[in-house]
Every structure is written in C-alpha cells, then in structure tokens.
C-alpha cells in the first residue's frame, strides 16, 4: 500500500491523480520519492494551499493563470492543477502521450487499497494498452506542438521505461523537431540531463541525434557519435574496477545535474563552443572546456610522460581528470596505459598527483629572507618539480635547493 504524505480524505470530491504516478503504479515501478499530479474541476490553488497549511509543507504557485500550485513535502511533491476543458477526458486529451493520459479518482483509491479491490482507471486513449505493449504513442500532434519540449521528452521516457516510440508518433516528433528551438535553453538542458542520467540511455540519445530531433541544439557536424557510443560502457567498466569513482560521477555541478551529464556531453561533442547555446552553469562550462582542451594533451602523454609532465598535467586537471580518462578510453586508448593515471588520481598524497608541500612561502621569507614577491611562487613551483622528480625529499633539501637557485640567479 502506497504511503502518501497527506490524507486523501482532505481532498474535495472529485480529485483525480493523473500522469506519471498513475503510469508508474501500473508498471509497478514507483520509487521512494513521490511525484504526484492532481487535477481538480475547481479551486486547485486553494486546495493546495489548505493541504500545505495543514501539513506544514512548502507551497508555491507555479502558474496563476492556469491555476497550478505545488506542495512540497519531505519525500515528494504534489502538483494541483485546475482541469482544462469541460471534463476530465478533455483535460486528459491535452496531454502528451497516451500512457500519461490515465487517471484515477483519489477517494476511490482509498477504498480500493483499504479493501484490496480492483481499481477502475479512467483511460480514454488506451494508455494501459500502450503500457502492456511497451509503446509510446501520442495523444495528438497538436499537443506536442503546443509544448515542443514534449518532443525530446518522448525519447527520454523511451529510455526511462525501455519502451519503443510508435512509428507514426516518431514521424510526428521528427516533423515537429524544428519547433524545439523555440524552447528555453534551460528547459532543453534539464531534459537532456535527465536523458543522459538514465542508465542505458545511450541508444535513445543516439536515436534523438540521428532523427535530427536535436539538430538546432546539437548540430550533427559538431558531434562525435563514435566516442559517445562507447562512453556508457566505459563508465560502467570504470565503476566496476574503481567503485570509489561513483563519488566523482555523482558530484553535483548545477542543482540536480551531476558530473555524469557533463562527461557524456563532452564525449558527444567535438568542441565546447558547440554547446554554447545550452546555457550551462559556470562550473559545467569550466569542466566541459577543460575536458576537451586537455584530452589531446593527455593522449600525447600516454606513450611516455616524465614525472614532471605528469605532475603539471594533474595540477591543471585534478578537478575533472577522470572525465578525461573516460573520453580517452572511449576513444579506444588502452586500459593498461590509462589505469596507472587513474590510480594516482585516486591515491591521497600520491607523490606526483598530490605531492606534499616540503616548504611554504613563510619558510622562504623567514629562513631565507626572501621578500614577498612573485619570486616566492616561482621558487615553490620549482621545489615541487624537483620533489616529484625525486631530487629532494625533505624541508632542508628544499631550502638548500632554493639557496642554489638564488645563487644561480644572482650570478647570472
């Protein structure tokens, strides 16, 4: 029995549950975090506000004109929307796909779950038949045209559910694809983030690209489909070999968008400027530019890199190095070449990736009398390089090394 964050007896009659929660109930795939959508014939915002007040939950009006509000609970959200059209069936007829146009009356659900009865779903477009057939089928072309983000959402939901897009629906999605360029970049990026976060979502992303759904956002001439095709498998293998990398790929870079999304976007594109219209966050943009900028340098270093070259490379890429390794592996470079680099990155206090400081700027000022200046930074960097090359390994070694540098410069 589902545990809801509030008592449905507090809802007016009728109140309908619709959309994703109903679909997922029929598929037996509901998660811990509830995402509930309610439709009411009237007073949707007032009902939401009353629920929020009674249960001390968050409340926000999402769309005053269309009478939509959200109540935020600890373990889920509940959106309340006023019915569009003169009946529930008319409201369902404005939705994107038939599998999302199924409803049930909330008070009936209380009785059914209490008495283990069979529930009566309101399913005017045979969405249940689509669920059984694992098929995504549109309600009507004009519904997709009304909100073109639904075009991309169809591919995301196909990946999410493991469904196939019905042929006629796919033809309409492809025909309407140019309308996607009118959607705000933030919404497109959010939907892409969802798609790229789905395990085994690779094929649906490739389908969307090959069907030219994303041509206005990700022009095919700028994409590296071969590398992207291998990336998901590479990440899976990396996590099998190095489970602690899960912390890297799950790092949040922008809200609920994680590093995994940027790694896959970097694998997909040939140049960072190809994604400039997606409005990435500053952190995401920094990662994307850095990953693509340093990838070719990393590949050059794989054959033979001195400790000094490895140190300098790590200093420039520590924040996102596993992403560079991922793209190199997806480009068919050998595990034997790349694994030692990953092991260094994963090892705290590795003498090359994370060399411990032997001396500080204060040491140079106090013990060698060097006044504050850019010279201190130069000396410290040269000490680090000598350290990773194995030439010095103690504080006294470092001070003696700097003395030699000072004498050499004064005699030059």
Buried (B, 14 or more C-beta within 10 A) or exposed (E): EEEBBBEBEEBBEBBBBBBBBBBBBBBEEBEEEBBBBBBBBEBBBBBBBBBBEEBEBEBEEBEEEEBBBBBEBEEBBBBBBBBBEEEBEEBBBBBBBBBBBBBBBBBBBBEBBEEEEEBEBBBBBBBBEBBEBEBBBBBBBEBBBEBBBBBBBBBBBBBBBEBBBBEEBBEBBBEBBBBBBEBEBEBBBBBBBBBBBBEEBBEBBBBBBEBEBBBBBBEEEBBBEEBBBBBBEBBEEBBEEBEEBEEBBEBEBBEEBBBBBBBBBBBBBEEBEBBEBBBBBEBBBBBBBBBBBBBEBBBEBBEEBEBBBBBBBBEEBEBBBBBBBBBBBBBEBEEEBBBEBBEBBBEEEBBBBBBEEBBEBEBBBEEBEBEEEEBBEEBBEBBBBBBBEEEBEEBEBBBEBBEEBBEEEEEE
